[in-house]
């Protein structure tokens, strides 16, 4: 057999060790376009800009004597975060629990649905209208109904997070599965690969960039839904603290919660960016 042909034969019963010539042209490239390695000069400039913005805000608000109930200074926000931390961190744990559980459920269902609809066109025609309904319906509008059915515990918020994140994962994963190189699939079939082998060895690896993007977008949607659901109903969570502090016009504490939520969102992005670089950066 020709040596070049032998080298092109895929191995389906052994662990993939890399070396595939998969070309990424979608999700991961978009995900990492704003990231990548930074030089020391770039890091220094980023820090300098942050110092200028924070210091400038502190100076302007102090000189203009803006009341803290209108807009607190950065130092007041930092002080509130430290002093209120014993009261904030239990609500932080509740928010993270609802986010992780709801996202895990929604992402799992979304990934399975993406795999099914790309393999069975009839199922896609049946499921797609309902997925579009979930995507276009604000999940926060369903929270009062879920509270009436499941009470004021974490269950309605977890369900809302799952309904918000699942469709995002499904849509992006299905897009990745459809972009699989048909020539590779045809070559695999010619060597006797079955549907499961093609899906696990070809479709999933080649769709991984879009899958990761779907997970990142779904988790961000899940965070927004978690906070919104906690503001609508419930006595725990960071969303509840936002409502509580705003009702008392305690704006330093209010902005401290916003700062904490921003840190969670940035952490989600950084995690999935790292995950994409590790598991789906074959062009590097």
Secondary structure, DSSP 8 states (H G I E B T S, - for coil): --HHHHHT---SSS---S-------SHHHHHHTT-S---HHHHHHHHHHHHHHHHHHHHHHHHTT--TTT---HHHHHHHHHHTHHHHHHHHHHHHHHHHHHHHHHHHHHHHHHHHHHH-HHHHHHHHHHHHHHHHS-THHHHHHHHHHH-SSSHHHHHHHHHHHHHHHHHHHHHHHHTS-HHHHHHHHHTT--HHHHIIIIIHHHHHHHHHHHHHHHHHHHHHHHHHHHHHS-S-SHHHHHHHHHHTT-HHHHHHHHHHHHHHHHHHHHHHHHHHHHHS-TT-
